[in-house]
Structures are given as structure tokens and as C-alpha cells.
Amino acid sequence: MRCPHCGAPDSQVKDSRPTEDGAAIRRRRVCGACGQRFTTFERVQLRELVVVKRSGRRVPFDRDKLHRSVTIALRKRPVDPERVETMVSGIVRQLESSGETEVQAETIGRLVMEGLKALDDVAYVRFASVYKNFREAKDFETLLGELAGDEPKPAAAS
């Protein structure tokens, strides 16, 4: 593994352990040339996925792009990074185990929205505003109304 600090071609694994959700192996490495430490993750990839965009264009699925999108929606929100990683891994597992090699971008967006709804309402609204291409305040009102409808209503006092 190439060192991200100095670019040396070799590094030594100091520690390996499974991640919390068991979907990857976390490896602590040290560079023999500069002595810097860094972490890598090793994941199983069941199949190569292709994302079919709304325009019909096909692009290779990029797990890092999915993670970045979720992280942007969760920016400055009190959500543990481990929960984010678990959510992203779960989405990737769902996509890979579907049996399809081509996945619609809408399917990925729907899965992200479901995951964010369970993690953080503000991030859910942020993501939805971009994913559903909100153009006016009424779009936000509708989404917030749906979100409020999901919560149990307090019992009326007699």
C-alpha cells in the first residue's frame, strides 16, 4: 500500500481488526520510509455496479461519492460517524445483493432518504431538497408536513 504522506510504495500493517458492523477490515499501517501512520479499509465487493443516471448516462458506482453525499447532508449535525458508516455499508450491501448490475440513481436516492430519515430529520430535509430538486418554499412545507405526520401525535388532555 502506497504511503499517502510521502508516496513510498511499501507500508507495514501494524494492526488489523473488523469494523463495528463487520463489513470491512480496518488496518493500521506505518510507512517504512517516513514513519507516518495511516488507516486503510478493506471491503468485500460482490459485483461491479453501474448507476443509471436520470439522463440515461451510465457511470460506475462510487461508494466514496455516496459517503460524501451523506456526510454533506449531515454536516454540523450530532450524528456519530460510525452510524454514518453503518448506514452507507447497509445501502451498498442492499444494492450489491439485489442481483442487478445496473442500479437506477433514483433507487440509491430513495435508500439514502430512508437511511437519513432514521438518522437525522434535518439531514433528511437537506438531502431531499437536492434530490427532489425543490424550487420553492411550498416544496419544503410539503416535506415537513409529511415528516411531522410520521411522528406520533400527543394524546389530547381531557
Phi and psi in radians as a Rosetta constraint file:
Dihedral C 1 N 2 CA 2 C 2 CIRCULARHARMONIC -1.249 0.35
Dihedral N 2 CA 2 C 2 N 3 CIRCULARHARMONIC 2.395 0.35
Dihedral C 2 N 3 CA 3 C 3 CIRCULARHARMONIC -1.232 0.35
Dihedral N 3 CA 3 C 3 N 4 CIRCULARHARMONIC 2.224 0.35
Dihedral C 3 N 4 CA 4 C 4 CIRCULARHARMONIC -1.288 0.35
Dihedral N 4 CA 4 C 4 N 5 CIRCULARHARMONIC -0.229 0.35
Dihedral C 4 N 5 CA 5 C 5 CIRCULARHARMONIC -1.563 0.35
Dihedral N 5 CA 5 C 5 N 6 CIRCULARHARMONIC -0.872 0.35
Dihedral C 5 N 6 CA 6 C 6 CIRCULARHARMONIC -2.008 0.35
Dihedral N 6 CA 6 C 6 N 7 CIRCULARHARMONIC -0.207 0.35
Dihedral C 6 N 7 CA 7 C 7 CIRCULARHARMONIC 1.485 0.35
Dihedral N 7 CA 7 C 7 N 8 CIRCULARHARMONIC 0.087 0.35
Dihedral C 7 N 8 CA 8 C 8 CIRCULARHARMONIC -1.048 0.35
Dihedral N 8 CA 8 C 8 N 9 CIRCULARHARMONIC 2.505 0.35
Dihedral C 8 N 9 CA 9 C 9 CIRCULARHARMONIC -1.290 0.35
Dihedral N 9 CA 9 C 9 N 10 CIRCULARHARMONIC -0.308 0.35
Dihedral C 9 N 10 CA 10 C 10 CIRCULARHARMONIC -2.156 0.35
Dihedral N 10 CA 10 C 10 N 11 CIRCULARHARMONIC 2.555 0.35
Dihedral C 10 N 11 CA 11 C 11 CIRCULARHARMONIC -2.495 0.35
Dihedral N 11 CA 11 C 11 N 12 CIRCULARHARMONIC 2.810 0.35
Dihedral C 11 N 12 CA 12 C 12 CIRCULARHARMONIC -1.949 0.35
Dihedral N 12 CA 12 C 12 N 13 CIRCULARHARMONIC 2.377 0.35
Dihedral C 12 N 13 CA 13 C 13 CIRCULARHARMONIC -1.380 0.35
Dihedral N 13 CA 13 C 13 N 14 CIRCULARHARMONIC 2.172 0.35
Dihedral C 13 N 14 CA 14 C 14 CIRCULARHARMONIC -1.723 0.35
Dihedral N 14 CA 14 C 14 N 15 CIRCULARHARMONIC -0.539 0.35
Dihedral C 14 N 15 CA 15 C 15 CIRCULARHARMONIC -2.712 0.35
Dihedral N 15 CA 15 C 15 N 16 CIRCULARHARMONIC 2.397 0.35
Dihedral C 15 N 16 CA 16 C 16 CIRCULARHARMONIC -2.266 0.35
Dihedral N 16 CA 16 C 16 N 17 CIRCULARHARMONIC 2.394 0.35
Dihedral C 16 N 17 CA 17 C 17 CIRCULARHARMONIC -2.738 0.35
Dihedral N 17 CA 17 C 17 N 18 CIRCULARHARMONIC 2.681 0.35
Dihedral C 17 N 18 CA 18 C 18 CIRCULARHARMONIC -1.232 0.35
Dihedral N 18 CA 18 C 18 N 19 CIRCULARHARMONIC 2.654 0.35
Dihedral C 18 N 19 CA 19 C 19 CIRCULARHARMONIC -1.256 0.35
Dihedral N 19 CA 19 C 19 N 20 CIRCULARHARMONIC 2.985 0.35
Dihedral C 19 N 20 CA 20 C 20 CIRCULARHARMONIC -1.006 0.35
Dihedral N 20 CA 20 C 20 N 21 CIRCULARHARMONIC -0.698 0.35
Dihedral C 20 N 21 CA 21 C 21 CIRCULARHARMONIC -1.542 0.35
Dihedral N 21 CA 21 C 21 N 22 CIRCULARHARMONIC -0.014 0.35
Dihedral C 21 N 22 CA 22 C 22 CIRCULARHARMONIC 1.294 0.35
Dihedral N 22 CA 22 C 22 N 23 CIRCULARHARMONIC 0.160 0.35
Dihedral C 22 N 23 CA 23 C 23 CIRCULARHARMONIC -1.550 0.35
Dihedral N 23 CA 23 C 23 N 24 CIRCULARHARMONIC -0.113 0.35
Dihedral C 23 N 24 CA 24 C 24 CIRCULARHARMONIC -2.657 0.35
Dihedral N 24 CA 24 C 24 N 25 CIRCULARHARMONIC 2.893 0.35
Dihedral C 24 N 25 CA 25 C 25 CIRCULARHARMONIC -1.922 0.35
Dihedral N 25 CA 25 C 25 N 26 CIRCULARHARMONIC 2.225 0.35
Dihedral C 25 N 26 CA 26 C 26 CIRCULARHARMONIC -1.691 0.35
Dihedral N 26 CA 26 C 26 N 27 CIRCULARHARMONIC 2.179 0.35
Dihedral C 26 N 27 CA 27 C 27 CIRCULARHARMONIC -2.091 0.35
Dihedral N 27 CA 27 C 27 N 28 CIRCULARHARMONIC 2.189 0.35
Dihedral C 27 N 28 CA 28 C 28 CIRCULARHARMONIC -1.562 0.35
Dihedral N 28 CA 28 C 28 N 29 CIRCULARHARMONIC 2.245 0.35
Dihedral C 28 N 29 CA 29 C 29 CIRCULARHARMONIC -2.174 0.35
Dihedral N 29 CA 29 C 29 N 30 CIRCULARHARMONIC 2.739 0.35
Dihedral C 29 N 30 CA 30 C 30 CIRCULARHARMONIC -2.305 0.35
Dihedral N 30 CA 30 C 30 N 31 CIRCULARHARMONIC 2.402 0.35
Dihedral C 30 N 31 CA 31 C 31 CIRCULARHARMONIC -1.430 0.35
Dihedral N 31 CA 31 C 31 N 32 CIRCULARHARMONIC 2.293 0.35
Dihedral C 31 N 32 CA 32 C 32 CIRCULARHARMONIC -1.246 0.35
Dihedral N 32 CA 32 C 32 N 33 CIRCULARHARMONIC -0.451 0.35
Dihedral C 32 N 33 CA 33 C 33 CIRCULARHARMONIC -1.447 0.35
Dihedral N 33 CA 33 C 33 N 34 CIRCULARHARMONIC -0.869 0.35
Dihedral C 33 N 34 CA 34 C 34 CIRCULARHARMONIC -1.893 0.35
Dihedral N 34 CA 34 C 34 N 35 CIRCULARHARMONIC -0.205 0.35
Dihedral C 34 N 35 CA 35 C 35 CIRCULARHARMONIC 1.423 0.35
Dihedral N 35 CA 35 C 35 N 36 CIRCULARHARMONIC -0.016 0.35
Dihedral C 35 N 36 CA 36 C 36 CIRCULARHARMONIC -1.225 0.35
Dihedral N 36 CA 36 C 36 N 37 CIRCULARHARMONIC 2.566 0.35
Dihedral C 36 N 37 CA 37 C 37 CIRCULARHARMONIC -1.808 0.35
Dihedral N 37 CA 37 C 37 N 38 CIRCULARHARMONIC 2.574 0.35
Dihedral C 37 N 38 CA 38 C 38 CIRCULARHARMONIC -2.690 0.35
Dihedral N 38 CA 38 C 38 N 39 CIRCULARHARMONIC 2.891 0.35
Dihedral C 38 N 39 CA 39 C 39 CIRCULARHARMONIC -2.030 0.35
Dihedral N 39 CA 39 C 39 N 40 CIRCULARHARMONIC 2.436 0.35
Dihedral C 39 N 40 CA 40 C 40 CIRCULARHARMONIC -2.184 0.35
Dihedral N 40 CA 40 C 40 N 41 CIRCULARHARMONIC 2.773 0.35
Dihedral C 40 N 41 CA 41 C 41 CIRCULARHARMONIC -2.169 0.35
Dihedral N 41 CA 41 C 41 N 42 CIRCULARHARMONIC 2.394 0.35
Dihedral C 41 N 42 CA 42 C 42 CIRCULARHARMONIC -2.035 0.35
Dihedral N 42 CA 42 C 42 N 43 CIRCULARHARMONIC 2.183 0.35
Dihedral C 42 N 43 CA 43 C 43 CIRCULARHARMONIC -2.174 0.35
Dihedral N 43 CA 43 C 43 N 44 CIRCULARHARMONIC 2.648 0.35
Dihedral C 43 N 44 CA 44 C 44 CIRCULARHARMONIC -1.412 0.35
Dihedral N 44 CA 44 C 44 N 45 CIRCULARHARMONIC 2.348 0.35
Dihedral C 44 N 45 CA 45 C 45 CIRCULARHARMONIC -2.054 0.35
Dihedral N 45 CA 45 C 45 N 46 CIRCULARHARMONIC 1.964 0.35
Dihedral C 45 N 46 CA 46 C 46 CIRCULARHARMONIC -1.233 0.35
Dihedral N 46 CA 46 C 46 N 47 CIRCULARHARMONIC -0.710 0.35
Dihedral C 46 N 47 CA 47 C 47 CIRCULARHARMONIC -2.754 0.35
Dihedral N 47 CA 47 C 47 N 48 CIRCULARHARMONIC 2.777 0.35
Dihedral C 47 N 48 CA 48 C 48 CIRCULARHARMONIC -1.357 0.35
Dihedral N 48 CA 48 C 48 N 49 CIRCULARHARMONIC 2.164 0.35
Dihedral C 48 N 49 CA 49 C 49 CIRCULARHARMONIC -1.804 0.35
Dihedral N 49 CA 49 C 49 N 50 CIRCULARHARMONIC 2.558 0.35
Dihedral C 49 N 50 CA 50 C 50 CIRCULARHARMONIC -2.132 0.35
Dihedral N 50 CA 50 C 50 N 51 CIRCULARHARMONIC 2.308 0.35
Dihedral C 50 N 51 CA 51 C 51 CIRCULARHARMONIC -1.667 0.35
Dihedral N 51 CA 51 C 51 N 52 CIRCULARHARMONIC 2.249 0.35
Dihedral C 51 N 52 CA 52 C 52 CIRCULARHARMONIC -1.700 0.35
Dihedral N 52 CA 52 C 52 N 53 CIRCULARHARMONIC 1.930 0.35
Dihedral C 52 N 53 CA 53 C 53 CIRCULARHARMONIC -1.280 0.35
Dihedral N 53 CA 53 C 53 N 54 CIRCULARHARMONIC 2.908 0.35
Dihedral C 53 N 54 CA 54 C 54 CIRCULARHARMONIC -1.038 0.35
Dihedral N 54 CA 54 C 54 N 55 CIRCULARHARMONIC -0.545 0.35
Dihedral C 54 N 55 CA 55 C 55 CIRCULARHARMONIC -1.316 0.35
Dihedral N 55 CA 55 C 55 N 56 CIRCULARHARMONIC -0.160 0.35
Dihedral C 55 N 56 CA 56 C 56 CIRCULARHARMONIC 1.690 0.35
Dihedral N 56 CA 56 C 56 N 57 CIRCULARHARMONIC -0.196 0.35
Dihedral C 56 N 57 CA 57 C 57 CIRCULARHARMONIC -1.154 0.35
Dihedral N 57 CA 57 C 57 N 58 CIRCULARHARMONIC 2.540 0.35
Dihedral C 57 N 58 CA 58 C 58 CIRCULARHARMONIC -1.977 0.35
Dihedral N 58 CA 58 C 58 N 59 CIRCULARHARMONIC 2.265 0.35
Dihedral C 58 N 59 CA 59 C 59 CIRCULARHARMONIC -2.339 0.35
Dihedral N 59 CA 59 C 59 N 60 CIRCULARHARMONIC 2.628 0.35
Dihedral C 59 N 60 CA 60 C 60 CIRCULARHARMONIC -1.113 0.35
Dihedral N 60 CA 60 C 60 N 61 CIRCULARHARMONIC 2.477 0.35
Dihedral C 60 N 61 CA 61 C 61 CIRCULARHARMONIC -1.155 0.35
Dihedral N 61 CA 61 C 61 N 62 CIRCULARHARMONIC 2.402 0.35
Dihedral C 61 N 62 CA 62 C 62 CIRCULARHARMONIC -2.220 0.35
Dihedral N 62 CA 62 C 62 N 63 CIRCULARHARMONIC 1.864 0.35
Dihedral C 62 N 63 CA 63 C 63 CIRCULARHARMONIC -1.051 0.35
Dihedral N 63 CA 63 C 63 N 64 CIRCULARHARMONIC -0.656 0.35
Dihedral C 63 N 64 CA 64 C 64 CIRCULARHARMONIC -1.128 0.35
Dihedral N 64 CA 64 C 64 N 65 CIRCULARHARMONIC -0.644 0.35
Dihedral C 64 N 65 CA 65 C 65 CIRCULARHARMONIC -1.146 0.35
Dihedral N 65 CA 65 C 65 N 66 CIRCULARHARMONIC -0.712 0.35
Dihedral C 65 N 66 CA 66 C 66 CIRCULARHARMONIC -1.055 0.35
Dihedral N 66 CA 66 C 66 N 67 CIRCULARHARMONIC -0.825 0.35
Dihedral C 66 N 67 CA 67 C 67 CIRCULARHARMONIC -1.072 0.35
Dihedral N 67 CA 67 C 67 N 68 CIRCULARHARMONIC -0.739 0.35
Dihedral C 67 N 68 CA 68 C 68 CIRCULARHARMONIC -1.080 0.35
Dihedral N 68 CA 68 C 68 N 69 CIRCULARHARMONIC -0.745 0.35
Dihedral C 68 N 69 CA 69 C 69 CIRCULARHARMONIC -1.070 0.35
Dihedral N 69 CA 69 C 69 N 70 CIRCULARHARMONIC -0.760 0.35
Dihedral C 69 N 70 CA 70 C 70 CIRCULARHARMONIC -1.158 0.35
Dihedral N 70 CA 70 C 70 N 71 CIRCULARHARMONIC -0.733 0.35
Dihedral C 70 N 71 CA 71 C 71 CIRCULARHARMONIC -1.104 0.35
Dihedral N 71 CA 71 C 71 N 72 CIRCULARHARMONIC -0.677 0.35
Dihedral C 71 N 72 CA 72 C 72 CIRCULARHARMONIC -1.103 0.35
Dihedral N 72 CA 72 C 72 N 73 CIRCULARHARMONIC -0.766 0.35
Dihedral C 72 N 73 CA 73 C 73 CIRCULARHARMONIC -1.103 0.35
Dihedral N 73 CA 73 C 73 N 74 CIRCULARHARMONIC -0.545 0.35
Dihedral C 73 N 74 CA 74 C 74 CIRCULARHARMONIC -1.635 0.35
Dihedral N 74 CA 74 C 74 N 75 CIRCULARHARMONIC 0.091 0.35
Dihedral C 74 N 75 CA 75 C 75 CIRCULARHARMONIC -0.943 0.35
Dihedral N 75 CA 75 C 75 N 76 CIRCULARHARMONIC 2.288 0.35
Dihedral C 75 N 76 CA 76 C 76 CIRCULARHARMONIC 1.075 0.35
Dihedral N 76 CA 76 C 76 N 77 CIRCULARHARMONIC 0.471 0.35
Dihedral C 76 N 77 CA 77 C 77 CIRCULARHARMONIC -1.932 0.35
Dihedral N 77 CA 77 C 77 N 78 CIRCULARHARMONIC 2.567 0.35
Dihedral C 77 N 78 CA 78 C 78 CIRCULARHARMONIC -1.418 0.35
Dihedral N 78 CA 78 C 78 N 79 CIRCULARHARMONIC 1.138 0.35
Dihedral C 78 N 79 CA 79 C 79 CIRCULARHARMONIC -2.073 0.35
Dihedral N 79 CA 79 C 79 N 80 CIRCULARHARMONIC 2.246 0.35
Dihedral C 79 N 80 CA 80 C 80 CIRCULARHARMONIC -1.093 0.35
Dihedral N 80 CA 80 C 80 N 81 CIRCULARHARMONIC 2.268 0.35
Dihedral C 80 N 81 CA 81 C 81 CIRCULARHARMONIC -0.972 0.35
Dihedral N 81 CA 81 C 81 N 82 CIRCULARHARMONIC -0.517 0.35
Dihedral C 81 N 82 CA 82 C 82 CIRCULARHARMONIC -1.114 0.35
Dihedral N 82 CA 82 C 82 N 83 CIRCULARHARMONIC -0.650 0.35
Dihedral C 82 N 83 CA 83 C 83 CIRCULARHARMONIC -1.174 0.35
Dihedral N 83 CA 83 C 83 N 84 CIRCULARHARMONIC -0.639 0.35
Dihedral C 83 N 84 CA 84 C 84 CIRCULARHARMONIC -1.120 0.35
Dihedral N 84 CA 84 C 84 N 85 CIRCULARHARMONIC -0.824 0.35
Dihedral C 84 N 85 CA 85 C 85 CIRCULARHARMONIC -1.054 0.35
Dihedral N 85 CA 85 C 85 N 86 CIRCULARHARMONIC -0.734 0.35
Dihedral C 85 N 86 CA 86 C 86 CIRCULARHARMONIC -1.091 0.35
Dihedral N 86 CA 86 C 86 N 87 CIRCULARHARMONIC -0.735 0.35
Dihedral C 86 N 87 CA 87 C 87 CIRCULARHARMONIC -1.109 0.35
Dihedral N 87 CA 87 C 87 N 88 CIRCULARHARMONIC -0.824 0.35
Dihedral C 87 N 88 CA 88 C 88 CIRCULARHARMONIC -1.095 0.35
Dihedral N 88 CA 88 C 88 N 89 CIRCULARHARMONIC -0.763 0.35
Dihedral C 88 N 89 CA 89 C 89 CIRCULARHARMONIC -1.068 0.35
Dihedral N 89 CA 89 C 89 N 90 CIRCULARHARMONIC -0.687 0.35
Dihedral C 89 N 90 CA 90 C 90 CIRCULARHARMONIC -1.107 0.35
Dihedral N 90 CA 90 C 90 N 91 CIRCULARHARMONIC -0.724 0.35
Dihedral C 90 N 91 CA 91 C 91 CIRCULARHARMONIC -1.125 0.35
Dihedral N 91 CA 91 C 91 N 92 CIRCULARHARMONIC -0.788 0.35
Dihedral C 91 N 92 CA 92 C 92 CIRCULARHARMONIC -1.084 0.35
Dihedral N 92 CA 92 C 92 N 93 CIRCULARHARMONIC -0.749 0.35
Dihedral C 92 N 93 CA 93 C 93 CIRCULARHARMONIC -1.062 0.35
Dihedral N 93 CA 93 C 93 N 94 CIRCULARHARMONIC -0.741 0.35
Dihedral C 93 N 94 CA 94 C 94 CIRCULARHARMONIC -1.057 0.35
Dihedral N 94 CA 94 C 94 N 95 CIRCULARHARMONIC -0.774 0.35
Dihedral C 94 N 95 CA 95 C 95 CIRCULARHARMONIC -1.142 0.35
Dihedral N 95 CA 95 C 95 N 96 CIRCULARHARMONIC -0.779 0.35
Dihedral C 95 N 96 CA 96 C 96 CIRCULARHARMONIC -1.202 0.35
Dihedral N 96 CA 96 C 96 N 97 CIRCULARHARMONIC -0.604 0.35
Dihedral C 96 N 97 CA 97 C 97 CIRCULARHARMONIC -1.495 0.35
Dihedral N 97 CA 97 C 97 N 98 CIRCULARHARMONIC -0.024 0.35
Dihedral C 97 N 98 CA 98 C 98 CIRCULARHARMONIC -1.208 0.35
Dihedral N 98 CA 98 C 98 N 99 CIRCULARHARMONIC -0.353 0.35
Dihedral C 98 N 99 CA 99 C 99 CIRCULARHARMONIC 1.603 0.35
Dihedral N 99 CA 99 C 99 N 100 CIRCULARHARMONIC -0.185 0.35
Dihedral C 99 N 100 CA 100 C 100 CIRCULARHARMONIC -1.631 0.35
Dihedral N 100 CA 100 C 100 N 101 CIRCULARHARMONIC 2.543 0.35
Dihedral C 100 N 101 CA 101 C 101 CIRCULARHARMONIC -1.650 0.35
Dihedral N 101 CA 101 C 101 N 102 CIRCULARHARMONIC -0.367 0.35
Dihedral C 101 N 102 CA 102 C 102 CIRCULARHARMONIC -1.936 0.35
Dihedral N 102 CA 102 C 102 N 103 CIRCULARHARMONIC 2.308 0.35
Dihedral C 102 N 103 CA 103 C 103 CIRCULARHARMONIC -2.180 0.35
Dihedral N 103 CA 103 C 103 N 104 CIRCULARHARMONIC 2.332 0.35
Dihedral C 103 N 104 CA 104 C 104 CIRCULARHARMONIC -1.238 0.35
Dihedral N 104 CA 104 C 104 N 105 CIRCULARHARMONIC 2.455 0.35
Dihedral C 104 N 105 CA 105 C 105 CIRCULARHARMONIC -1.027 0.35
Dihedral N 105 CA 105 C 105 N 106 CIRCULARHARMONIC -0.596 0.35
Dihedral C 105 N 106 CA 106 C 106 CIRCULARHARMONIC -1.089 0.35
Dihedral N 106 CA 106 C 106 N 107 CIRCULARHARMONIC -0.628 0.35
Dihedral C 106 N 107 CA 107 C 107 CIRCULARHARMONIC -1.118 0.35
Dihedral N 107 CA 107 C 107 N 108 CIRCULARHARMONIC -0.781 0.35
Dihedral C 107 N 108 CA 108 C 108 CIRCULARHARMONIC -1.105 0.35
Dihedral N 108 CA 108 C 108 N 109 CIRCULARHARMONIC -0.781 0.35
Dihedral C 108 N 109 CA 109 C 109 CIRCULARHARMONIC -1.042 0.35
Dihedral N 109 CA 109 C 109 N 110 CIRCULARHARMONIC -0.726 0.35
Dihedral C 109 N 110 CA 110 C 110 CIRCULARHARMONIC -1.116 0.35
Dihedral N 110 CA 110 C 110 N 111 CIRCULARHARMONIC -0.755 0.35
Dihedral C 110 N 111 CA 111 C 111 CIRCULARHARMONIC -1.121 0.35
Dihedral N 111 CA 111 C 111 N 112 CIRCULARHARMONIC -0.689 0.35
Dihedral C 111 N 112 CA 112 C 112 CIRCULARHARMONIC -1.137 0.35
Dihedral N 112 CA 112 C 112 N 113 CIRCULARHARMONIC -0.749 0.35
Dihedral C 112 N 113 CA 113 C 113 CIRCULARHARMONIC -1.089 0.35
Dihedral N 113 CA 113 C 113 N 114 CIRCULARHARMONIC -0.721 0.35
Dihedral C 113 N 114 CA 114 C 114 CIRCULARHARMONIC -1.074 0.35
Dihedral N 114 CA 114 C 114 N 115 CIRCULARHARMONIC -0.759 0.35
Dihedral C 114 N 115 CA 115 C 115 CIRCULARHARMONIC -1.147 0.35
Dihedral N 115 CA 115 C 115 N 116 CIRCULARHARMONIC -0.756 0.35
Dihedral C 115 N 116 CA 116 C 116 CIRCULARHARMONIC -1.195 0.35
Dihedral N 116 CA 116 C 116 N 117 CIRCULARHARMONIC -0.579 0.35
Dihedral C 116 N 117 CA 117 C 117 CIRCULARHARMONIC -1.062 0.35
Dihedral N 117 CA 117 C 117 N 118 CIRCULARHARMONIC -0.623 0.35
Dihedral C 117 N 118 CA 118 C 118 CIRCULARHARMONIC -1.355 0.35
Dihedral N 118 CA 118 C 118 N 119 CIRCULARHARMONIC -0.471 0.35
Dihedral C 118 N 119 CA 119 C 119 CIRCULARHARMONIC -1.522 0.35
Dihedral N 119 CA 119 C 119 N 120 CIRCULARHARMONIC -0.877 0.35
Dihedral C 119 N 120 CA 120 C 120 CIRCULARHARMONIC -2.819 0.35
Dihedral N 120 CA 120 C 120 N 121 CIRCULARHARMONIC 2.150 0.35
Dihedral C 120 N 121 CA 121 C 121 CIRCULARHARMONIC -1.100 0.35
Dihedral N 121 CA 121 C 121 N 122 CIRCULARHARMONIC -0.685 0.35
Dihedral C 121 N 122 CA 122 C 122 CIRCULARHARMONIC -1.138 0.35
Dihedral N 122 CA 122 C 122 N 123 CIRCULARHARMONIC -0.772 0.35
Dihedral C 122 N 123 CA 123 C 123 CIRCULARHARMONIC -1.112 0.35
Dihedral N 123 CA 123 C 123 N 124 CIRCULARHARMONIC -0.650 0.35
Dihedral C 123 N 124 CA 124 C 124 CIRCULARHARMONIC -1.042 0.35
Dihedral N 124 CA 124 C 124 N 125 CIRCULARHARMONIC -0.821 0.35
Dihedral C 124 N 125 CA 125 C 125 CIRCULARHARMONIC -1.160 0.35
Dihedral N 125 CA 125 C 125 N 126 CIRCULARHARMONIC -0.724 0.35
Dihedral C 125 N 126 CA 126 C 126 CIRCULARHARMONIC -1.020 0.35
Dihedral N 126 CA 126 C 126 N 127 CIRCULARHARMONIC -0.870 0.35
Dihedral C 126 N 127 CA 127 C 127 CIRCULARHARMONIC -1.126 0.35
Dihedral N 127 CA 127 C 127 N 128 CIRCULARHARMONIC -0.765 0.35
Dihedral C 127 N 128 CA 128 C 128 CIRCULARHARMONIC -1.061 0.35
Dihedral N 128 CA 128 C 128 N 129 CIRCULARHARMONIC -0.639 0.35
Dihedral C 128 N 129 CA 129 C 129 CIRCULARHARMONIC -1.106 0.35
Dihedral N 129 CA 129 C 129 N 130 CIRCULARHARMONIC -0.576 0.35
Dihedral C 129 N 130 CA 130 C 130 CIRCULARHARMONIC -1.475 0.35
Dihedral N 130 CA 130 C 130 N 131 CIRCULARHARMONIC -0.827 0.35
Dihedral C 130 N 131 CA 131 C 131 CIRCULARHARMONIC -1.075 0.35
Dihedral N 131 CA 131 C 131 N 132 CIRCULARHARMONIC -0.733 0.35
Dihedral C 131 N 132 CA 132 C 132 CIRCULARHARMONIC -1.628 0.35
Dihedral N 132 CA 132 C 132 N 133 CIRCULARHARMONIC 0.073 0.35
Dihedral C 132 N 133 CA 133 C 133 CIRCULARHARMONIC 0.972 0.35
Dihedral N 133 CA 133 C 133 N 134 CIRCULARHARMONIC 0.975 0.35
Dihedral C 133 N 134 CA 134 C 134 CIRCULARHARMONIC -1.056 0.35
Dihedral N 134 CA 134 C 134 N 135 CIRCULARHARMONIC 2.422 0.35
Dihedral C 134 N 135 CA 135 C 135 CIRCULARHARMONIC -2.061 0.35
Dihedral N 135 CA 135 C 135 N 136 CIRCULARHARMONIC -0.368 0.35
Dihedral C 135 N 136 CA 136 C 136 CIRCULARHARMONIC -2.558 0.35
Dihedral N 136 CA 136 C 136 N 137 CIRCULARHARMONIC 2.927 0.35
Dihedral C 136 N 137 CA 137 C 137 CIRCULARHARMONIC -1.046 0.35
Dihedral N 137 CA 137 C 137 N 138 CIRCULARHARMONIC -0.539 0.35
Dihedral C 137 N 138 CA 138 C 138 CIRCULARHARMONIC -1.023 0.35
Dihedral N 138 CA 138 C 138 N 139 CIRCULARHARMONIC -0.600 0.35
Dihedral C 138 N 139 CA 139 C 139 CIRCULARHARMONIC -1.089 0.35
Dihedral N 139 CA 139 C 139 N 140 CIRCULARHARMONIC -0.716 0.35
Dihedral C 139 N 140 CA 140 C 140 CIRCULARHARMONIC -1.159 0.35
Dihedral N 140 CA 140 C 140 N 141 CIRCULARHARMONIC -0.747 0.35
Dihedral C 140 N 141 CA 141 C 141 CIRCULARHARMONIC -1.025 0.35
Dihedral N 141 CA 141 C 141 N 142 CIRCULARHARMONIC -0.764 0.35
Dihedral C 141 N 142 CA 142 C 142 CIRCULARHARMONIC -1.084 0.35
Dihedral N 142 CA 142 C 142 N 143 CIRCULARHARMONIC -0.832 0.35
Dihedral C 142 N 143 CA 143 C 143 CIRCULARHARMONIC -1.096 0.35
Dihedral N 143 CA 143 C 143 N 144 CIRCULARHARMONIC -0.763 0.35
Dihedral C 143 N 144 CA 144 C 144 CIRCULARHARMONIC -1.132 0.35
Dihedral N 144 CA 144 C 144 N 145 CIRCULARHARMONIC -0.620 0.35
Dihedral C 144 N 145 CA 145 C 145 CIRCULARHARMONIC -1.094 0.35
Dihedral N 145 CA 145 C 145 N 146 CIRCULARHARMONIC -0.739 0.35
Dihedral C 145 N 146 CA 146 C 146 CIRCULARHARMONIC -1.119 0.35
Dihedral N 146 CA 146 C 146 N 147 CIRCULARHARMONIC -0.733 0.35
Dihedral C 146 N 147 CA 147 C 147 CIRCULARHARMONIC -1.127 0.35
Dihedral N 147 CA 147 C 147 N 148 CIRCULARHARMONIC -0.751 0.35
Dihedral C 147 N 148 CA 148 C 148 CIRCULARHARMONIC -1.163 0.35
Dihedral N 148 CA 148 C 148 N 149 CIRCULARHARMONIC -0.552 0.35
Dihedral C 148 N 149 CA 149 C 149 CIRCULARHARMONIC -1.196 0.35
Dihedral N 149 CA 149 C 149 N 150 CIRCULARHARMONIC -0.377 0.35
Dihedral C 149 N 150 CA 150 C 150 CIRCULARHARMONIC -1.352 0.35
Dihedral N 150 CA 150 C 150 N 151 CIRCULARHARMONIC -0.398 0.35
Dihedral C 150 N 151 CA 151 C 151 CIRCULARHARMONIC -1.458 0.35
Dihedral N 151 CA 151 C 151 N 152 CIRCULARHARMONIC 2.515 0.35
Dihedral C 151 N 152 CA 152 C 152 CIRCULARHARMONIC -1.143 0.35
Dihedral N 152 CA 152 C 152 N 153 CIRCULARHARMONIC 2.437 0.35
Dihedral C 152 N 153 CA 153 C 153 CIRCULARHARMONIC -1.468 0.35
Dihedral N 153 CA 153 C 153 N 154 CIRCULARHARMONIC 2.462 0.35
Dihedral C 153 N 154 CA 154 C 154 CIRCULARHARMONIC -1.154 0.35
Dihedral N 154 CA 154 C 154 N 155 CIRCULARHARMONIC 2.566 0.35
Dihedral C 154 N 155 CA 155 C 155 CIRCULARHARMONIC -1.209 0.35
Dihedral N 155 CA 155 C 155 N 156 CIRCULARHARMONIC 2.468 0.35
Dihedral C 155 N 156 CA 156 C 156 CIRCULARHARMONIC -1.318 0.35
Dihedral N 156 CA 156 C 156 N 157 CIRCULARHARMONIC 2.455 0.35
Dihedral C 156 N 157 CA 157 C 157 CIRCULARHARMONIC -1.408 0.35
Dihedral N 157 CA 157 C 157 N 158 CIRCULARHARMONIC 2.438 0.35
